[in-house]
Amino acid sequence: MNGETSLAHLLATMQPVLNPGEYVFCTTPTAAAIPLEQVLGSFWEPEGLTLIVARATADAWGLPYGHVMAWLTLTVHSSLAAVGLTAAVAAALAQENISCNVVAAYYHDHLFVSHADAEAALRVLLALSS
């Protein structure tokens, strides 16, 4: 199952959900001893390993972070080959001056916005979907 590629269908059925909690992006120079089930996402860069974790996890492991974020999920199964979804979502949020970091996973796109902007971002996404 490869997911949806039609931008019109993706936007109409994206059904954004605000996940509970506070999330942070942090980095470590090596693979930390954090259990994998506590890591929401990761990516190796030349400077180190980026981790996306719950704020409480970062605090428990003493990982420094800056920006506290909210996590929204677009529940439509989007294809990794879909064109325009990230651009449409980012443009709609940018119009409201909401910064967004997008992580595309196999089934869904996940958006990280400032925790203070979470409800506003959800409203923007719901309006874009209607």
N, C-alpha and C positions, 0 to 999 in steps of 0.2 A: 504494500500500500504506500504510494508515493506522496499522497497529499494533494491538496487543491492548488491549482496554478492560476485560475481566473482571478484577476485583481478585483473585479466587481463582486464576485462571489465571496472572496476573502473578506472584503470590507463589510459586506452585508451580514456575514455570519461569524465575524471574529469573536463575538461574545467575550469582551474583556472582563477579567476577574481580578480584584485586588486581594492578594494573598496577605494574611495577617503577619505582623512582625516587622522588625527592622533589619536591614541587610547592609553589608558593607563590602567594598572591594579592598583587598589588602594584598601585600606582596611579601614573599619570603625568598631568599636566595637559593634555597634548596627545597626539596619535597619535605614539607613539614610532617610531623608525626600526628597530624590531625586525622582521625578516622574518616575514611571516605564518605561514610553516611552523614557526616556533619558538613560536607562540602557541597554546596549547591552547584558550583561551576568552577572550572579552572582553565588556565591557558598559560603555556610556557612562552616567555618572551626573553630576549637576550639579557635583560636586566634581572630576571627572576621569575618565579612562579606567581601568577596572579590567582587569587582565590576569591570566590564570592561565597560568603558565609553569613549566617545570622550574626547580628551584632554581639549577642551573648557568647557565641562561639569564639569570635575574635577576642573578646574581653577575657574569656577563660584561658585562652592560649597565649595571651599577651601580644597579640598581633596588632600593630599600629594601623590606624585607618583615619580617614578624614571625613568623608561625606557619608551621612546616614541616609539610606535609601528605602523606598518602598518597592515592592515587586508586584508587577501586574503581569498576568498571563493572557494572551490571546488564545482562547480555547479551540479555535478552528484548527484543524490539522492542515497546516500550510506546507507546501512542498518546498524543499530547499532550493528548487529551481524557479520558484515563483518570482515574478518581476514586479516591483513597485510597492509592495506592502510596507516595507521598512520606510521608504521615502514618503509615502502617504501619511503614515503614522507620525513620523518625525516632523513633517511639515505642519500637521495639525497641532501638535504639541508646541512646536516652535512659535506658531502664531500666538499662543498664549504665554510665551516666554517660559516654557517648561523644558528643562534639559532632560534628555533621555538617552540611556545606554541600552542598546538592543542586543540580546543574546538569542541567536537562532539555534534551537535544538531540533532533534529529529521530527517531533510531532508539532511543536508549538513555538511561537515567538514569545520571548519574555522581555519585559521592559522594566528598567530600573530608573526611577525618578526620585528626586528629592523627597524625603519622607513628608515634608511640609506640603508638597504639591500632590500628594497621592489622590485625594478626593477630586481635585480639579482635573487631574490627568484622566481619571476614570470618567468624569463627565464629558471631557473632550472626546475620548474614544467612543463612548456610547453615542454621542452626537454624530461622529464620523460614520458610525455603523448604521445609523438610521436613514 
